[in-house]
């Protein structure tokens, strides 16, 4: 083999190794980090990957709710039946695959990072605790998207929502600009202001919770869902190797660590705080549908033998309620019948006892 061919082979191998490194680091670098968790919600440390579409089910299970499909993931251990955390806080950070947060409880790789929402969990909280008006807050400052339910309407009515409101908040008293080491970040650049606005929102949420500490003392669980995309904008404008991006990453890691500790303390050490870091969201996979006229219609599309539908996941709950209620009623009837059969009317019945006394007096 000539020297030229050897050099060509070496160049091809180096490119192949570089592509493999890019694929493994870029695709599998996203992560789910548990910042805070009470003792009765046990996260096992390990490298078990979890799919992005299963994050809502994970949040529901940590709050003690049931899900339609079992979560076959060993990272979360089953906890006590009659204990649930008072709140769950999920922060989604776009534009970075991981953050350096050494005081976290556990961290897991995130695979298939498709966009997700906690709408199903919010509906469950509202349906089960409608009379207690729990706090449900879903906020994405970059998209000016806000959803509040229950007591959140009164507590967070002063929370700046639009980018214009948040940027005006940065110039007021108590702004994070006075306490953060900006370094290479600018107060005039558009991308920098977006990132600083999201940091300001985190600071304002904890400040409002400190003013309304009664929220942590009620019996209804609260739900917070925040989506931050300031790092993604900084990466697009300056690049990932820029000092602005590195400084913002360090600032956000410190702010999120403190945010988790503050919320955890405000709720009496009974809060689950998770951080999902995603470089970029992937488009969800879609199936190509076909016309319903192409196949023969049957009562159960999942069975070619026209069988009935399987029972849903609530069957076990309903069955146990009916079974044990029938057993309790049957035992009550048996005990009552036995006592009536062996009752002495002269001693055990007040009617016959008073009748005997009246007869004797006559």
C-alpha positions in Angstrom: 0.0 0.0 0.0 1.4 3.4 -1.0 1.9 6.3 1.3 -0.9 8.2 -0.4 -3.4 5.4 0.2 -2.3 5.2 3.9 -3.0 8.9 4.4 -6.4 8.6 2.8 -7.3 5.7 5.0 -6.2 7.6 8.1 -8.3 10.6 7.1 -11.3 8.4 6.5 -10.9 6.7 9.9 -10.5 10.1 11.7 -13.7 11.4 10.1 -15.5 8.2 11.0 -14.4 8.5 14.7 -15.4 12.2 14.7 -18.9 11.3 13.4 -19.3 8.6 15.9 -18.4 10.9 18.7 -20.8 13.6 17.4 -23.6 11.1 17.2 -23.1 9.6 20.7 -22.5 13.0 22.4 -25.2 14.9 20.5 -28.1 12.4 20.5 -27.6 10.8 23.9 -26.4 13.9 25.8 -29.8 15.1 26.9 -30.6 14.4 30.5 -33.2 14.4 33.2 -31.8 15.6 36.5 -33.7 15.3 39.9 -32.6 18.3 41.9 -34.8 17.7 45.0 -36.9 14.9 46.2 -38.5 13.9 49.6 -37.5 10.7 51.3 -40.7 8.9 50.4 -40.1 9.5 46.6 -37.1 7.3 46.0 -35.0 7.8 42.8 -32.4 5.1 42.2 -29.0 6.2 41.0 -28.1 4.7 37.6 -27.7 5.2 33.9 -31.2 4.1 32.9 -32.4 6.1 29.9 -36.0 7.5 29.9 -37.9 8.5 26.9 -39.1 12.1 26.6 -42.7 11.1 26.0 -42.7 9.3 29.4 -41.8 12.5 31.4 -45.5 13.3 32.0 -46.1 9.8 33.3 -43.1 10.1 35.6 -44.4 13.4 37.0 -47.8 11.8 37.6 -46.3 8.8 39.4 -44.2 11.0 41.7 -47.3 12.9 42.7 -49.1 9.7 43.5 -51.4 9.5 40.5 -52.1 6.5 38.3 -51.2 6.3 34.6 -52.8 4.4 31.8 -49.6 2.4 31.0 -47.1 1.1 33.5 -43.8 2.9 33.5 -41.2 0.1 33.0 -38.4 2.2 34.3 -36.2 1.2 37.2 -35.1 4.7 38.2 -38.3 5.4 40.3 -39.0 3.1 43.2 -42.5 2.5 44.5 -43.2 4.6 47.5 -45.8 4.6 50.3 -49.5 4.6 49.3 -50.7 7.4 51.6 -47.9 9.9 51.1 -47.6 12.3 48.2 -45.3 15.4 47.7 -46.9 18.8 48.1 -45.7 20.0 44.8 -43.8 19.0 41.6 -41.7 21.5 39.7 -40.5 20.6 36.2 -38.0 22.9 34.4 -37.2 22.3 30.8 -34.0 23.9 29.5 -33.6 24.1 25.8 -30.2 24.6 24.1 -28.0 22.5 26.3 -27.6 18.8 26.8 -26.5 18.9 30.5 -25.8 21.3 33.3 -23.3 21.0 36.1 -25.4 20.6 39.2 -23.4 18.5 41.7 -25.9 18.7 44.5 -28.6 16.8 42.6 -30.3 13.6 43.8 -29.9 11.7 40.5 -29.4 12.2 36.8 -30.5 10.0 33.9 -29.9 10.1 30.1 -32.9 11.3 28.0 -33.7 9.5 24.8 -36.2 10.4 22.1 -36.5 14.0 23.2 -39.9 14.8 21.7 -41.9 17.8 22.8 -44.2 17.1 25.7 -46.6 18.9 28.1 -48.0 18.3 31.5 -51.6 19.0 30.5 -52.7 15.5 31.5 -51.2 15.9 35.0 -52.8 19.3 35.3 -56.2 17.9 34.4 -55.8 15.2 37.0 -54.9 17.6 39.7 -57.8 19.9 38.8 -60.2 16.9 38.7 -59.2 15.4 42.0 -58.7 18.6 44.0 -61.1 21.0 42.4 -62.6 22.2 45.7 -59.1 22.9 47.2 -58.1 25.0 44.2 -54.5 23.8 43.8 -51.8 25.9 42.1 -51.2 24.9 38.5 -48.7 27.1 36.7 -47.3 26.4 33.2 -45.1 29.1 31.8 -42.8 29.6 28.7 -41.5 33.2 28.7 -39.9 33.0 25.3 -43.2 32.1 23.7 -45.2 34.3 26.1 -47.3 31.2 26.9 -49.0 31.1 30.3 -51.5 28.8 31.8 -52.7 29.3 35.4 -55.3 27.4 37.3 -56.7 27.5 40.9 -55.0 29.7 43.4 -52.3 30.5 40.8 -54.6 33.2 39.4 -54.4 35.1 42.7 -50.8 34.3 43.7 -49.1 35.0 40.4 -51.3 37.8 39.1 -48.3 40.2 39.4 -45.9 37.8 37.7 -44.5 39.4 34.5 -45.5 37.2 31.5 -44.7 38.9 28.2 -41.1 39.7 27.2 -41.9 43.4 27.4 -43.1 43.1 31.0 -40.1 40.9 32.0 -37.6 43.3 30.5 -39.3 46.2 32.3 -39.0 44.2 35.5 -35.2 43.9 34.9 -34.9 47.7 35.4 -36.9 47.8 38.7 -35.8 47.2 42.3 -35.0 43.7 43.2 -33.8 42.8 39.7 -31.4 39.9 39.2 -29.0 42.2 37.3 -27.8 43.6 40.6 -26.7 40.2 42.0 -25.7 38.2 38.9 -22.1 38.2 37.6 -22.9 39.1 34.0 -19.3 38.9 32.8 -19.6 38.7 28.9 -23.4 39.1 28.9 -24.8 42.4 27.8 -27.8 44.3 29.1 -28.6 45.7 25.7 -28.4 42.6 23.4 -31.6 40.9 22.5 -30.5 37.3 23.1 -28.9 38.2 26.4 -32.0 40.0 27.6 -34.1 36.9 26.8 -31.9 34.7 29.0 -31.8 37.2 31.8 -35.6 37.6 31.6 -36.0 33.8 32.2 -33.7 34.0 35.2 -35.8 36.9 36.5 -38.9 34.8 36.2 -37.4 32.1 38.4 -36.4 34.7 41.0 -39.9 36.2 41.0 -41.7 32.8 41.4 -39.7 32.1 44.6 -40.3 35.6 45.9 -44.1 35.3 45.4 -44.1 31.8 47.0 -42.3 33.3 50.1 -45.1 35.9 50.3 -47.8 33.2 50.1 -46.4 30.5 52.3 -49.9 29.3 53.1 -49.9 27.5 49.7 -47.5 24.8 51.1 -49.8 24.0 54.0 -53.0 22.9 52.1 -53.8 19.4 51.2 -53.8 19.8 47.5 -50.6 19.2 45.5 -49.3 22.0 43.3 -47.8 21.7 39.8 -45.2 24.0 38.1 -44.0 23.6 34.6 -41.4 26.1 33.2 -39.8 26.0 29.8 -36.6 28.1 29.3 -35.1 28.7 25.8 -32.6 31.5 26.5 -29.6 29.2 26.1 -30.9 28.0 22.8 -31.1 31.6 21.6 -27.6 32.4 22.9 -26.3 29.3 21.1 -27.9 30.4 17.9 -26.6 33.9 18.0 -23.1 33.5 19.5 -22.3 29.8 19.2 -21.7 27.2 21.8 -18.0 28.1 22.1 -18.7 31.7 22.8 -18.0 33.2 26.3 -21.6 34.4 26.4 -22.9 30.9 26.1 -20.4 29.5 28.7 -21.2 32.3 31.2 -25.0 31.8 30.8 -24.7 28.1 31.3 -22.8 28.6 34.5 -25.3 31.2 35.7 -28.3 29.0 34.9 -26.9 26.0 36.7 -26.3 28.1 39.8 -29.7 29.7 39.6 -31.6 26.4 39.1 -29.7 24.8 42.0 -30.8 27.7 44.3 -34.3 27.7 42.8 -34.8 24.0 43.6 -33.5 24.5 47.2 -35.8 27.5 47.8 -38.9 25.8 46.5 -38.0 22.6 48.4 -37.7 24.5 51.6 -40.9 26.5 51.1 -42.9 23.3 50.7 -41.5 21.8 53.9 -39.0 19.4 52.2 -41.9 17.8 50.4 -41.3 18.8 46.7 -39.9 17.0 43.7 -37.9 19.3 41.4 -36.8 18.0 38.1 -34.7 19.6 35.3 -34.9 18.4 31.7 -32.0 19.6 29.5 -32.5 19.2 25.8 -30.3 20.4 23.0 -33.1 20.4 20.5 -36.4 18.8 20.5 -37.1 16.2 17.8 -40.2 16.1 15.8 -42.5 13.4 17.1 -42.8 10.3 14.9 -46.1 10.1 12.9 -47.8 7.1 11.3 -49.2 7.2 7.9 -52.9 6.7 8.1 -55.2 4.9 5.6 -58.8 5.2 4.8 -61.2 3.2 7.0 -62.9 2.0 3.8 -59.9 -0.2 3.0 -60.6 -2.8 5.6 -63.6 -4.5 7.0 -65.0 -2.8 10.2 -65.0 -4.9 13.3 -66.0 -4.1 16.8 -62.4 -4.4 18.1 -59.7 -3.3 15.6 -57.0 -4.9 17.7 -58.5 -8.4 17.3 -59.2 -10.2 14.0 -61.8 -12.5 15.7 -64.3 -9.7 16.6 -63.7 -10.1 20.4 -64.7 -7.7 23.0 -62.5 -4.9 24.3 -60.1 -5.6 27.1 -60.9 -4.1 30.5 -59.2 -0.7 31.0 -56.7 0.1 33.8 -59.5 1.1 36.2 -61.0 -2.4 36.3 -58.8 -3.5 39.2 -59.7 -0.5 41.3 -63.5 -0.9 40.7 -63.3 -4.7 41.2 -61.5 -4.3 44.6 -64.0 -1.6 45.8 -67.0 -3.8 44.9 -65.5 -7.0 46.2 -64.5 -5.7 49.7 -67.7 -3.7 50.0 -69.7 -6.9 49.4 -67.6 -8.9 51.9 -68.0 -6.2 54.5 -71.8 -6.1 54.0 -72.0 -9.9 54.1 -70.1 -10.0 57.4 -72.3 -7.3 58.8 -75.4 -9.2 58.0 -74.0 -12.5 59.4 -72.9 -10.8 62.7 -76.3 -9.0 63.1 -78.3 -12.2 62.3 -76.2 -14.2 64.8 -76.7 -11.7 67.6 -80.5 -11.5 66.9 -80.8 -15.3 66.9 -79.0 -15.6 70.3 -80.6 -12.6 71.9 -82.6 -13.1 75.2 -85.6 -10.8 75.0 -85.9 -10.6 78.7 -82.4 -9.2 79.2 -81.2 -7.9 75.9 -84.2 -6.0 74.7 -85.3 -2.8 76.5 -88.9 -3.3 75.2 -89.5 -6.6 76.9 -87.6 -5.5 80.0 -89.9 -2.5 80.6 -92.9 -4.7 79.8 -91.9 -7.2 82.5 -91.5 -4.5 85.1 -94.9 -3.1 84.2 -96.5 -6.5 84.6 -94.9 -7.0 88.0 -96.1 -3.6 89.2 -99.6 -4.4 88.1 
